[in-house]
Amino acid sequence: MKLRSNAYRWGAIAKAFHWTIALAIIGNGVFGLLMDLSRSPMQKINWLALHKSIGLTVLALALLRLLWRWLDGRPREAPAPRWQQWSARAVHAFLYALIVAIPLSGWWFNSVTGKPLQWFKQFNLPALAEKNDTLRHFAHGVHEYLFWFLLLVLVAHVGAALKHHVFDNDNVLRRMLPFGRPRPLPDAEGDRR
């Protein structure tokens, strides 16, 4: 598998970013929702610290992914009606924006609560805002609602990928899967590479 993307498939680096970030977001989102089930206050503090560290990691990976996407090639868009191509671009733009906004909103929420923010107990990050008890609940709401909005956009993203795979029978999903190769299509000589 090639490291860089080409006109027919995503490269190994783009795939690694995609799947690592996707798994981290889903896992950390579920983890964030289950933190209230902790048995003790100390366990909840430890889980919250882990949730924050994973979120900061997602933020760093998302910024690296955006840089890589700018430097890397990308596969051609699949033939589709103009509205579907526009929708695909809009969904991807929302995904990128939310993947960056959710950890930033968590960082902001942490800042207005006045708590220190550490990355895996290695170093502290600066606050994005001063402590502000008035904004605390609002900041938490922003963080949580952005996550729920991300889930809605993710449903559209996964639904479109499955539509391409099952109904259109094309390589849109296959070219992003971590293993396997896109299958040759009769009218796409480039997929045979």
C-alpha positions in Angstrom: 0.0 0.0 0.0 1.4 3.4 -1.0 1.8 6.1 1.7 0.4 8.9 -0.4 -3.0 9.1 -2.0 -3.5 9.1 -5.7 -6.4 9.7 -8.1 -7.9 6.2 -7.4 -7.4 5.5 -3.7 -6.4 6.9 -0.4 -2.9 6.4 0.8 -1.8 4.6 4.0 -1.2 7.8 5.9 -4.6 9.3 5.1 -6.3 5.9 6.0 -4.3 5.7 9.3 -5.4 9.3 10.2 -9.1 8.5 9.2 -9.5 5.3 11.2 -7.4 6.3 14.2 -9.3 9.6 14.7 -12.7 7.8 14.0 -12.0 5.2 16.7 -10.7 7.7 19.2 -13.7 10.0 18.8 -16.2 7.2 19.1 -14.4 5.6 22.0 -13.9 8.9 23.8 -17.5 10.0 23.2 -18.8 6.8 24.7 -16.3 7.1 27.5 -17.4 10.7 28.1 -21.1 9.6 28.4 -20.2 6.8 30.8 -18.0 8.8 33.2 -21.0 9.4 35.5 -21.0 5.6 36.2 -17.7 5.7 38.0 -17.8 4.2 41.5 -15.8 6.8 43.4 -15.0 10.5 43.0 -11.3 9.6 42.5 -12.1 7.2 39.7 -14.3 9.9 38.0 -11.4 12.4 38.3 -9.0 9.8 36.7 -11.5 9.0 33.9 -12.1 12.7 33.3 -8.3 13.2 33.0 -8.1 10.4 30.5 -11.1 11.7 28.5 -9.4 15.1 28.3 -6.1 13.6 27.2 -7.7 11.6 24.5 -9.6 14.6 23.3 -6.4 16.6 23.1 -4.8 13.8 21.1 -7.7 13.8 18.7 -7.2 17.6 18.3 -3.5 17.2 17.5 -4.2 14.3 15.1 -7.0 16.3 13.4 -4.7 19.2 12.8 -2.0 16.9 11.5 -4.6 15.2 9.3 -5.7 18.6 7.9 -2.1 19.5 7.1 -1.6 16.1 5.5 -4.7 16.4 3.4 -3.5 19.8 2.2 -0.1 18.2 1.2 -1.4 14.9 -0.1 -3.3 14.1 -3.2 -6.8 12.7 -3.0 -8.9 10.4 -5.1 -11.2 11.7 -7.7 -14.8 12.2 -6.7 -17.1 9.4 -7.8 -19.4 10.2 -10.6 -22.6 11.5 -9.0 -25.3 14.2 -9.4 -24.0 17.6 -8.5 -26.2 17.8 -5.4 -24.6 14.6 -4.1 -21.1 15.9 -4.7 -22.0 19.2 -2.9 -23.5 17.2 0.0 -20.4 15.1 0.3 -18.2 18.2 0.4 -20.5 19.8 3.0 -20.5 16.6 5.2 -16.7 16.4 5.1 -16.4 20.1 5.9 -18.7 19.7 8.9 -16.8 16.6 10.0 -13.5 18.4 10.0 -14.9 21.5 11.7 -16.6 19.4 14.4 -13.5 17.2 15.0 -11.5 20.3 15.8 -14.4 22.2 17.6 -15.3 19.5 20.0 -11.8 19.2 21.7 -11.5 22.9 21.6 -14.9 23.3 23.3 -13.8 20.8 25.9 -10.6 22.7 26.5 -12.6 25.9 26.8 -15.0 24.2 29.3 -12.1 23.0 31.3 -10.7 26.5 31.3 -13.8 28.3 32.5 -14.1 25.7 35.4 -10.6 26.8 36.5 -9.1 23.3 36.5 -5.6 22.5 35.2 -5.5 20.6 31.9 -2.8 18.0 31.5 -2.0 15.7 28.6 -1.5 12.2 30.0 0.2 13.7 33.1 3.1 14.8 30.9 2.6 18.6 30.8 0.0 21.3 31.4 -1.7 23.2 28.7 -2.6 26.9 29.1 -6.2 27.9 29.7 -8.2 29.2 26.8 -10.2 31.5 29.1 -10.3 32.8 32.6 -12.3 30.9 35.2 -16.0 31.9 34.9 -18.7 30.1 36.8 -21.4 31.9 34.8 -20.1 30.3 31.6 -19.5 26.8 33.0 -22.8 25.2 32.2 -23.0 26.9 28.8 -19.5 25.7 27.9 -20.4 22.2 29.0 -23.6 22.4 26.9 -21.7 23.6 23.8 -19.2 20.7 24.2 -22.0 18.1 24.6 -24.2 19.4 21.8 -21.3 19.6 19.4 -20.8 15.9 20.1 -24.4 15.0 19.4 -24.3 17.1 16.2 -21.1 15.2 15.2 -23.0 11.9 15.6 -25.7 13.2 13.2 -23.2 14.2 10.6 -21.4 10.9 11.2 -24.6 9.0 10.4 -24.8 10.9 7.1 -21.2 10.1 6.4 -21.4 6.4 7.1 -24.8 6.2 5.4 -23.4 7.7 2.2 -20.4 5.4 2.3 -22.7 2.3 2.7 -25.0 3.7 -0.1 -22.0 3.8 -2.4 -20.9 0.3 -1.4 -24.2 -1.5 -1.4 -26.4 0.3 -4.0 -23.9 2.1 -6.3 -21.5 -0.8 -6.1 -18.5 1.5 -6.5 -15.1 1.9 -4.7 -15.9 4.9 -2.6 -15.8 2.9 0.6 -13.3 0.3 -0.5 -10.6 2.9 -1.2 -10.8 4.1 2.4 -10.9 0.7 4.1 -7.6 -0.2 5.9 -7.2 -3.5 4.2 -8.1 -4.8 0.8 -8.0 -3.1 -2.6 -10.6 -1.4 -4.7 -12.0 -3.8 -7.2 -11.6 -3.0 -10.9 -14.6 -1.5 -12.5 -15.3 -1.9 -16.2 -15.2 1.8 -16.9 -12.3 2.7 -14.5 -8.9 1.5 -15.8 -7.2 3.4 -13.0 -8.6 1.1 -10.3 -6.6 -1.8 -11.6 -3.3 -0.3 -10.4 
